[in-house]
Each structure stands twice: as structure tokens, then as C-alpha cells.
């Protein structure tokens, strides 16, 4: 079992920044893949970024150059640094882990609006 707890969402103006955190209940080095997904109202959940336990990262085209996924193994935490935020980034952001099966956090809301 893996529990995932997200934090860091909120309301930000266009062009602003936020950092999301996802803390796992087990050593993240033992989790093959972790990442972030998002779901906007009326849309399907989509991949934002992933990081493997080897440190390899992958970003969706829509966030390349603006979002960065990283991790702190000592804190069992994965981060999503989001810069140059746009209104289209408004969504519920979910932390995800693959450890024999899929695990999801409860989600944290990100709203980009002036």
C-alpha cells in the first residue's frame, strides 16, 4: 500500500508560480514511477509529468519549459514546480504512483485567474 498526500495548490495570477508537493508513505526510491496528472472540469485526466526511481523525467508537451518535476528521496516527496502559469493550467492536480498497481492522491486544486 502507498498513501500519497498532496499540498501546495491555490489561486495564482497568470504568469505566476506554484510548487506542488506529494509525500508518499514509503521510500520513493522503491516506487518505480511517480508523477502528476491533472483534470480540468469537463475534460479527461491527463498526464503532466513523471519521474522514475532512476531519476528519469518526462513532461507533457503542454508544460515543457514551464513545469519541472523533481524529488527529495530523504523526504519521500515529489515536487512539481509550475512557472509561467496560464488559465488553461487550471485543474485538479493528482499525485500518482505505480507500485505493483496504481495509487492516487486526493488531489489539490490549482486555479490560474486574474
C-alpha positions in Angstrom: 0.0 0.0 0.0 1.1 3.5 -0.8 -0.6 6.6 0.6 0.0 9.9 -1.3 -0.7 13.3 0.2 -0.6 16.4 -2.0 -0.2 20.0 -1.0 0.6 23.4 -2.5 -2.3 24.2 -4.7 -4.1 27.5 -4.7 -5.1 30.6 -6.6 -2.5 32.4 -8.7 -2.5 35.1 -11.3 -1.5 34.3 -14.9 2.3 34.3 -15.2 2.7 33.3 -11.6 4.3 30.2 -10.0 3.3 27.4 -7.6 5.0 24.4 -6.2 3.0 21.2 -5.5 4.3 18.6 -3.1 3.4 14.9 -2.9 4.6 13.0 0.1 4.5 9.2 0.0 4.0 6.8 2.9 7.0 4.7 1.7 10.5 5.2 0.4 10.0 6.7 -3.0 13.2 5.1 -4.3 11.3 1.8 -4.1 8.5 3.2 -6.3 9.3 2.7 -9.9 7.3 5.7 -11.2 5.7 8.7 -9.7 4.1 11.6 -11.3 1.4 14.3 -11.6 -1.8 14.2 -13.6 -4.5 16.9 -13.8 -8.1 17.1 -14.6 -10.0 20.2 -15.7 -13.8 20.4 -15.5 -15.4 18.6 -18.4 -12.1 17.1 -19.5 -10.3 13.8 -19.2 -7.5 13.4 -16.7 -4.1 14.0 -18.4 -0.5 13.3 -17.7 1.6 16.3 -16.6 4.9 14.9 -15.7 6.6 11.7 -14.4 9.8 10.7 -12.7 11.2 7.2 -12.3 13.1 5.9 -9.4 16.2 6.2 -11.6 15.5 9.9 -11.9 14.4 10.0 -15.5 11.7 12.6 -16.1 9.1 13.2 -18.7 6.9 16.2 -19.3 3.7 16.7 -21.4 4.3 18.9 -24.4 1.8 21.4 -23.0 4.0 22.1 -19.9 7.5 21.7 -21.3 9.7 24.6 -20.4 7.3 25.8 -17.7 6.9 22.8 -15.3 9.6 20.8 -13.6 9.2 17.6 -11.7 11.8 16.7 -9.0 12.1 14.7 -5.8 13.7 14.6 -2.4 14.3 11.0 -1.6 15.1 11.7 2.1 11.7 13.3 2.5 9.8 10.8 0.3 8.5 13.7 -1.6 8.0 14.5 -5.2 7.5 18.1 -6.3 6.0 19.9 -9.3 7.4 23.4 -9.8 5.0 25.3 -12.1 6.1 28.6 -13.6 4.5 30.9 -16.2 1.1 29.6 -15.3 -1.8 30.0 -17.7 -5.5 29.9 -17.2 -5.5 26.6 -19.2 -3.5 25.1 -16.3 -6.5 25.4 -14.0 -7.3 21.9 -12.9 -7.3 19.5 -10.0 -3.8 18.1 -9.8 -3.3 14.5 -8.7 -0.2 12.7 -7.5 0.2 9.2 -8.9 2.4 6.3 -8.1 2.9 2.9 -9.8 3.9 0.3 -7.2 2.5 -3.1 -8.4 -0.7 -1.1 -9.1 -1.9 2.5 -9.4 -2.1 4.8 -6.4 -3.6 8.3 -6.4 -3.7 11.2 -4.0 -6.8 13.1 -3.1 -5.9 16.0 -5.5 -5.1 19.6 -5.0 -6.8 22.5 -6.8 -4.8 24.9 -8.9 -6.7 27.9 -10.2 -5.0 30.4 -12.5 -7.0 33.6 -12.8 -6.7 37.3 -12.7 
